[in-house]
Amino acid sequence: MSIQAQRKPKEVRTSDKIFRWCTSGPALLLCVVLAGLGVQLLVSSIPSLKHFGVEFLLGRSWDPVRGIFGALPFIYGTLVTSCVALLIALPVGIAAALYLSELAPEWVRSPLGFMIELLAAVPSVIYGLWGVFTLAPAIREVVQPALASTLGFLPFFQGPQYGFGMLTAGIIVAIMVLPTITAVSREVVMAIPLTLREAAWGLGATRWEAIRFAVLPAARSGLVGAGVLALGRALGETMAVTMVIGNRPEISASLFSPGYSMASVIANEFTEATDELHLSALAEIGLLLLVLTIILNVAARALVGRVKRAW
């Protein structure tokens, strides 16, 4: 009996070590894959880095025939569509999260939350097709004329009204990142302890006042993290944006104008690029996109984790 009692802890420790190694292997493999992806993009970008240097980020001309490559129009188009998406999706997503976590009846929370999360399961190309056949005509015939007539004095709402452009791409991306913002914001709000709400109610606050003065200030950094996390996904969105943004490498203040994004130019030109410099320029755009996405995801995780640690 004593021998079995002595062997059992040793066997448990051995099995724990085996299990630890078996589970840590896949986790380390994912890190290796990410590092390998970054190294491969960096190596492929070396010809472009040597030939253009910083001018690659500041150049406005993209002409594969003459070997001139400037990524500024793609960076601009990516940032504009992502910012438009956040301006639309962030208020809607936070409002939906507050309703699901604070106001909705129990029988509504699960079905409504499932329907919102289901948006994330829709393939990107489906959003693109819907944007081409439904959203773009509606924006051309209804939204753009209304914006031009009311806010036409601003440079953002001037110019020809094509229907396809940065505004349409921003709306498509807003719909696609809405589940991310709602899910993360809901978790952040639910991480706030109930005692904070009860304290506000005990002081005579209404439900809205408790949310406004107790819940939202405590969850501020986490909600910002949800927005940054959604921005990371918006930067890398490809198919849907490619189908509705217009794919014209130019910089315009008007949201009605066609644009181009970093992910779209890679998807459109990579299979047709035969010149080494052209391929290297596309790889450098991919490297830039990867670095931006990693930085934004790390920042978002840090902000969300800050709320969870605080409470």
Rosetta blueprint (number, residue, H / E / L):
1 M L
2 S H
3 I H
4 Q H
5 A H
6 Q H
7 R H
8 K H
9 P H
10 K H
11 E H
12 V H
13 R H
14 T H
15 S H
16 D H
17 K H
18 I H
19 F H
20 R H
21 W H
22 C H
23 T H
24 S H
25 G H
26 P H
27 A H
28 L H
29 L H
30 L H
31 C H
32 V H
33 V H
34 L H
35 A H
36 G H
37 L H
38 G H
39 V H
40 Q H
41 L H
42 L H
43 V H
44 S H
45 S H
46 I H
47 P H
48 S H
49 L H
50 K H
51 H H
52 F H
53 G L
54 V L
55 E H
56 F H
57 L H
58 L H
59 G L
60 R L
61 S L
62 W E
63 D E
64 P L
65 V L
66 R L
67 G L
68 I E
69 F E
70 G L
71 A L
72 L H
73 P H
74 F H
75 I H
76 Y H
77 G H
78 T H
79 L H
80 V H
81 T H
82 S H
83 C H
84 V H
85 A H
86 L H
87 L H
88 I H
89 A H
90 L H
91 P H
92 V H
93 G H
94 I H
95 A H
96 A H
97 A H
98 L H
99 Y H
100 L H
101 S H
102 E H
103 L H
104 A L
105 P L
106 E H
107 W H
108 V H
109 R H
110 S H
111 P H
112 L H
113 G H
114 F H
115 M H
116 I H
117 E H
118 L H
119 L H
120 A H
121 A H
122 V L
123 P L
124 S H
125 V H
126 I H
127 Y H
128 G H
129 L H
130 W H
131 G H
132 V H
133 F H
134 T H
135 L H
136 A H
137 P H
138 A H
139 I H
140 R H
141 E H
142 V H
143 V H
144 Q H
145 P H
146 A H
147 L H
148 A H
149 S H
150 T H
151 L H
152 G L
153 F L
154 L L
155 P H
156 F H
157 F H
158 Q L
159 G L
160 P L
161 Q L
162 Y L
163 G L
164 F L
165 G L
166 M H
167 L H
168 T H
169 A H
170 G H
171 I H
172 I H
173 V H
174 A H
175 I H
176 M H
177 V H
178 L H
179 P H
180 T H
181 I H
182 T H
183 A H
184 V H
185 S H
186 R H
187 E H
188 V H
189 V H
190 M H
191 A H
192 I L
193 P L
194 L H
195 T H
196 L H
197 R H
198 E H
199 A H
200 A H
201 W H
202 G H
203 L L
204 G L
205 A L
206 T L
207 R H
208 W H
209 E H
210 A H
211 I H
212 R H
213 F H
214 A H
215 V H
216 L H
217 P H
218 A H
219 A L
220 R H
221 S H
222 G H
223 L H
224 V H
225 G H
226 A H
227 G H
228 V H
229 L H
230 A H
231 L H
232 G H
233 R H
234 A H
235 L H
236 G L
237 E L
238 T L
239 M H
240 A H
241 V H
242 T H
243 M H
244 V H
245 I L
246 G E
247 N L
248 R L
249 P L
250 E L
251 I L
252 S L
253 A L
254 S L
255 L L
256 F L
257 S L
258 P L
259 G E
260 Y L
261 S L
262 M H
263 A H
264 S H
265 V H
266 I H
267 A H
268 N H
269 E H
270 F L
271 T L
272 E L
273 A L
274 T L
275 D L
276 E H
277 L H
278 H H
279 L H
280 S H
281 A H
282 L H
283 A H
284 E H
285 I H
286 G H
287 L H
288 L H
289 L H
290 L H
291 V H
292 L H
293 T H
294 I H
295 I H
296 L H
297 N H
298 V H
299 A H
300 A H
301 R H
302 A H
303 L H
304 V H
305 G H
306 R H
307 V H
308 K H
309 R H
310 A H
311 W L
